[in-house]
Amino acid sequence: MGLMKVFSGSEVLAIALKERLEEAGVETVKKDNIQSARLGGFGGSDLAVEVFIQETDFAKANPVIEDFRMNI
């Protein structure tokens, strides 16, 4: 299976969700588009940090993601 994006937004919120998912035993991948743009020599405030999980972990991750979204 592949990766699926479960969050796109600020770095602070992305880190908070990533930590909650990892506490629940779900491996995550964080993609920082803001930092990538800066390193590439062009900025953009509309770029975001994204969090991905394995598609096979969605059933385990979904309650954590929903709880996170309800509390932000």
C-alpha positions in Angstrom: 0.0 0.0 0.0 1.0 3.6 -0.1 1.0 6.7 2.0 -2.1 8.9 2.5 -2.1 12.5 3.6 -4.0 13.0 6.9 -3.1 16.6 7.7 -1.9 19.8 6.0 -1.4 23.0 7.9 0.9 24.8 10.3 4.1 23.1 11.6 3.0 23.4 15.2 -0.3 21.5 14.6 1.5 19.0 12.3 4.0 18.1 15.1 1.2 17.8 17.6 -0.8 15.4 15.4 2.4 13.5 14.5 3.2 13.0 18.2 -0.4 11.8 19.0 -0.3 9.3 16.1 3.1 7.9 17.1 1.8 7.5 20.7 -1.0 5.4 19.3 1.5 3.2 17.4 1.0 4.7 14.0 4.2 5.5 12.0 4.1 8.9 10.3 6.0 10.8 7.7 6.2 14.6 7.9 6.8 16.7 4.7 7.8 20.3 5.3 7.0 22.2 2.2 7.8 25.5 3.8 11.4 24.5 4.6 11.8 22.9 1.2 10.8 26.2 -0.5 13.1 28.2 1.6 16.0 25.9 0.8 15.1 26.1 -2.9 15.4 29.9 -2.8 11.8 30.7 -3.1 9.3 31.3 -0.3 5.6 31.0 0.0 3.4 31.5 3.0 0.7 29.4 1.5 2.8 26.3 1.6 2.2 23.9 4.5 3.5 21.0 6.5 1.9 17.7 5.7 1.6 14.5 7.7 1.2 11.1 6.0 0.5 7.6 7.3 0.4 4.2 5.7 -3.0 3.4 4.2 -3.1 0.2 6.2 -2.9 2.2 9.5 -5.9 4.3 8.7 -8.4 2.3 10.9 -6.0 2.7 13.9 -5.2 6.4 13.1 -8.7 7.7 12.3 -10.0 8.0 15.9 -6.8 9.9 16.9 -7.1 12.2 13.8 -10.8 12.9 14.5 -10.2 13.7 18.2 -7.3 16.0 17.2 -9.5 17.9 14.7 -12.3 18.3 17.2 -9.9 19.8 19.8 -8.0 22.3 17.6 
